[in-house]
Amino acid sequence: MTAGSSAIAAAEVFAYADEKIKQAAAGLWPGGTMRLGQHTPSVTAYVRRLTVEGRPLYAKLSLLGLSLVSVLRGTAGDWAQVRAAQAAHQSSPGALLEREARGLAIIREAGARACPVAGLHGGVLFTEPVSGPTLTDLLAKDPHQAGELMTRAVVELSGLQQPAVARAVDEVAIVERGIGSTFDRKFNGISGPTYLRKAGEAGEVLGTVVLRLRRLRPAPAGGHRPVVYGDLKPDHVVFPDGTDGRPVFLDPGLGRGRPQADPAKLISRTVLGLVASSPDLVTADATATGIEEFADTLTADLRPDERAEWLRHLVVLWLMDTTNILSTYLTCPSDLPLPEHAGKLTARAETVCGLLEATTAGLVAGTDPRAVWRLALADVVKAANR
């Protein structure tokens, strides 16, 4: 079940975005023949394929650094106010897509592979497509590789911790995409309850989950905080040379955070993809086993008490991210096209909410985080196979 009509018409926003893309392409490649291609459904930014002189590209436009869902719901005002604010936003130093473009360069400086940037102009970021299966595709094809492939994605980004790279990240950090900052923005004490009411029947359970997660949320980490990719989703990791080759990363949200942040988002989105696909029991069990192996690898050097605390933070961040994105899908205006898996998840919202409710209940009750972790993975298998 999703929210009703939008305060701002999606068609109006899309027409505006297409015009901005045309203007930006003309500015970067004067006289080049440009053809707009397919719109890529997204709840965050406006993304569209295009060709310039036959060269395939992706164009991305971010409105005020907010999600498309928020803009269409009228969070930033009416359409005239959004357009006026966008003009100032895209011309200001450090706009979101400017930082994302720099982030892609930083990933390469760190020794990892990132999709090439073709240009940035007029608030529009152009990138080259990366062909090949995503981590999402590979997990669906062979779930028995889940642990190894998820570990490789995280290990591949270890170069981000180099001092010079970390300093570069600090200059262009994308705090907007952090799990915690997104959670705070969505579920603040003023507009949070109103927002959850738009989530339909799932809103009441999500409200309970949000209250628990506020209690469970770890205090701000003191001392050193590692660099995190910030938006490490399975569909942001592409293997152009197959599983034997190195991955290429898309759409970074570089910043500082807890060491569990990237694994938590990767697990959250992998689990949601699993639930959306309704696989057979063997696939669901293999994926959950791989997720457990992934966490075991990341905590192999920790003492038992340290591992328990690490897993506690991992589970809380996982559930926060799932709550963030599920609520976005459930409150999406009806005229904004959703990605295919998102539509399937809204149809299975009750199942996802059940997982959230049961796992947060265990943590609030003070159950050993290691037991909560194992029970949560068992519930993932049940939820996916239901």
N, C-alpha and C positions, 0 to 999 in steps of 0.2 A: 504494500500500500504506500503510495507516495502522496506528496502534498499537491494542492490544487494549482490553479493558475498563478502566473507570476505577476509581480507588480510592474515589471518591465518586460516587454515582449522579447522573447529570444530572437525572433526574426529580425527585429530592429537592431539588436546588438550584433548579430551575425553580419548584417549588411554593412554596418559601420566597420566591423573588423575586416571584412573583405576589402573595403575601400582603403583602409590603412595598410593592408598587405600590398595592394597594388601600388600605392604611393611609395611605400618603402622599397619595393622591388625596382620601381622606376628610378628611385634615387641611387640605388646601389649599382644597377645595371642599365644605364640610360640607353634607350633605343632597343633593348633586348625584347624579344617576343616572350610574353609571359602568359601562361595558361593556368587558371586555378583548377585544382583537382578536388579530390574527395575531402570532406570535412571529417576529422577524427573526433568522435564523441568523447567529451571530457567534462568533468564537473569542476575543473580548476581553471585552466586557460583555454583560449580559443586556438585550436590547432588545425591547420589545413595543409594538404599536399598541394604542390604546384610544380610547374616546370618553367625554367627561364632559359631560353635558347636550347630547349631540349634537355637541360640539366635538371634532374629530379631533386626537389628540396622539400623540407618541411618549414612552414612559417608558424610562429607562435606569437600570440598577443596576450598579454596579461592586463586585466583591467584593475588598476589601483592595487595590484598585488593581492587581490582578494580572489576567492573562488567565484566561478560563474554563478553558482547557486546563490551565493550571498548577494551578488550584484543584482541578479534577476528578482530576488525576494525584496529588493529595495533597501538593503542594509546601508548602502552608501547614498541613499537619496533617490530622487527620480532620475529619469534618463538625461535630462538637461544638466542636472547637477553632476552626474557621473561623467558625462562628456567634458564638462569644464574642468573637473578635478583630474581627469585622465590627461588632459593637455599639459597640466602642470607636472603630473606624476612622471610621464614619459620623458620630459625634458630635464628632470632634476637629476643631479649626479647620484649614482648609486641606486637607480631604479632596479626593480627585481630582475628583469631579463638581462640587464647589464651585468649584474652580479652572477647570474647563471652562466653567461658567456665566459666570464672570467673564471668561474668555477670549473668549466670544462677544460680550460687551459691548465689550471692548477692540477687537475687530475693527471694530465699528461706529464706535467713537471714532476709529479710524484712517482712516475714510472708505470702508471696504469694506462689503459686505453680508453678514450672517450670519443663520442661522435664528433666529427669535424664541424666547426662553425663556419658557415659560408658568409655571414655578414650580420650586422646589427644596425638598424636604421629606423628612425621614427618610432621607436618603441616596439619594433618587431624584430624577433630573433629568427634568423634563417640557419638551419642546420642540414647537413647531408644525411640521407637515410642510411641506416646500417642494416644490411641484409643478413638473414640468418635466424635461427630459432632463438627465442627468448628463454630465460630460465623457466618461465611459466610453461612454455611448450615442452621443454625437456623433462620437467617434472611430470607432466601429463603422459609423456611417451614412456618414460622409465622411472617410476617413483622410487625404485630401489637405489637410484643415484642421488636422492635428495640430500642426504647428509654430506656427501662429498662435494656436490655442486654448490650448496649453500655455504659451506666452509670456504671453498675456493673464492667465491665472490667477496667474502669478508677479508680473507687473507690477501687477495689481490690489491686491496686498498690500504694495506699496511703502510705504504710509503707516505700516506697523508700525515703520519705522525712525525716526519722529519721536521726539525725546528724551523728551517726556512720556509717549508711548505705551510706549516701551521701558522706562521706569522702572516703569510699571504692570505690564508683563509680568514684570519681575524679581520682583515681589511674589507672583505666582501661577504661576510657571513650572512646566510639566508635564515634568519631566526624565524621567519614566518612559517616555515615548513616543519619546524620541530614538533614532536608529538605533544610535549607539554604546552607549548605556546598555542598550538591549535586547540587543545583541550580547554585551556583558559579562555580563549576567545569565544569558543562556542558555548561554554557552560558557565559563564559568569553569573553572579547572583542577580543581575538586573534583567537581562534578556534571556538567560538560559531556560527558565521554565516555559516562557512563551515559545521559544524555539522547539523545545521537546514536544509541546502540544501539537506541533505541525507534523510530528512523526507518526501520527495515527495511533493505532492500538499498541504499537511497540513503545510509545512514549513513556508510559507509566513504568515499565520495567527498566527502560534506559534511565529514567530519573533516579530509580533506586541504585542502579549501577554507578551512575555519576556520583551520587553522595558517598558511596563506599570508596570509589576510586580517589575522591578528594581526601578521605581519611588515610588511605593506603599509600598515597603518593609520597615517594621519598623526598626528604628535605633536600634543598639545593646542595649539590656536591661541593664540598670545600676543596681547596688546593687545586691540583692540576686536573683539568678536564680534557680528555682526548678530542681530537678532531673526528667528527662523524660525517658520513656521506649525507645523512639527513633525510633522504627520500629513497631508501634502498628497497625498492619493490622488485619482485621477480620479473615484471615486464620492463624494467629499466636496466636489465642485464641481458645482453645479447651475445650469443656465441656464434660469430660469423663463420668460424672454421670448425664448428661442431664441438663436442665435448673434449676433444683432444687439444683444442686451441684456447687462447686466452680470451676472456670476456671483454666486451666493450660496454661502457656505461653511458646511460642517457639521463637527462633531467636531474642533475644534482641539486642538493639543497645544503651545501657545505656549511658547517658551523661547529660549535663546541657542544658536547653533551656527555651523557653517561656512556660508558663502554657497552651497555646493553641496548642502546638506542637503535643502532642499525640492525642487530640480530632481531630485536623485537618487531620492527616494522617488516622485516623479511618474513618472519614467522607469521605475523598477523595477516599479511596479504596472501601468503601461501595457504594458510588455513581457510581464508575466505574463498580463494579460488577453488580449493578442494570442495568446500560446502556447495558452492555454486555449480560445480560440475557433476555432483551426485554420482561419484564413482562406485565401483564395486568394492566389496570389503577388502580384497587383497590390495587394491590400489590405495585405499584410505589407510590401511594398517601400515603399508610400506612407507607412505609419506610421513605418517606420525613417527614411525621408528627412525626415519631419516632426520626428522626435526630433533628428536631426542639425541641422536648421535652428534648432530651439529652442536647442541648445547654442551654435550659431554666433552667435545674437542675444545671448545672455548674455555671450559672450566677445569681442564685436566691438571693444571698446576696449582689449583686452589686447595686450601685446607677444607675439611668438611663444613665448618661453620662459615667460612668465606663463600663456599659454593652455595650454601643455603641462602645466604643474603643476596648473592648475585642472582640466583634464580628468582628470588622474591621480586627484585627490581625488574627483572626480565618480564615476568608474568604481568606485573602492574602496567608496564609500558606497552606490552602486547595488547592488553585489554583496553587501555586508553586509546590506542590507535584504532582498534576495531570499533570502539564506540564512536570515535571521531568520524570514520568513513561511513559506517552504517547509518548514522544519523544524517549525514550529508545526502546519501542516496534516498533515504526515506522522506526527506524534506525537499527533494528536487522538484522544481516546477514541472508540470506536465509537458510543457513545450520545449524543454531542454532534453535532447537525445542523450540517453545513458549508454555507456559501454555495455556490451552484451552481458558480461558477467554481473554487472551491477543490477540489471533488471532481474536476473535470476536470484540474486541475493535478497532483493526486496520481497520477492515471493516467498523466501525462506527466512524472513526476519525473525519469526518466532523461534526457530531453531537456533539461530545465532544468539538471540537474547537469552535463551535458556543456558547456553554455554557461558555467557558473560555473567549471568546471575549466579550460577552454581559456583563458578571459580572465585568470584569476588566474595561470596559467602564464606568459602573455605578460608580465604586469607583474613577476612575480618574476624573469624572465629579463632584465629591464632594457630591454625593447623600448620604443621611443619611445611615450609615452602617446597621442600623436595617431594612431599606427598601430594601437595596441591598441584605441582608440576606434572607428576605422573597421572593424577586423576584428570587433569585438564586434557592431556594428550589422549587418554582413553575416551573422554567425552568428545574430542574432535573426531575420532573414528566413528563413534555412534552418530554424531550430527551429520557427518558427510554421507553416511550410508543409510540414513533414515528415509 
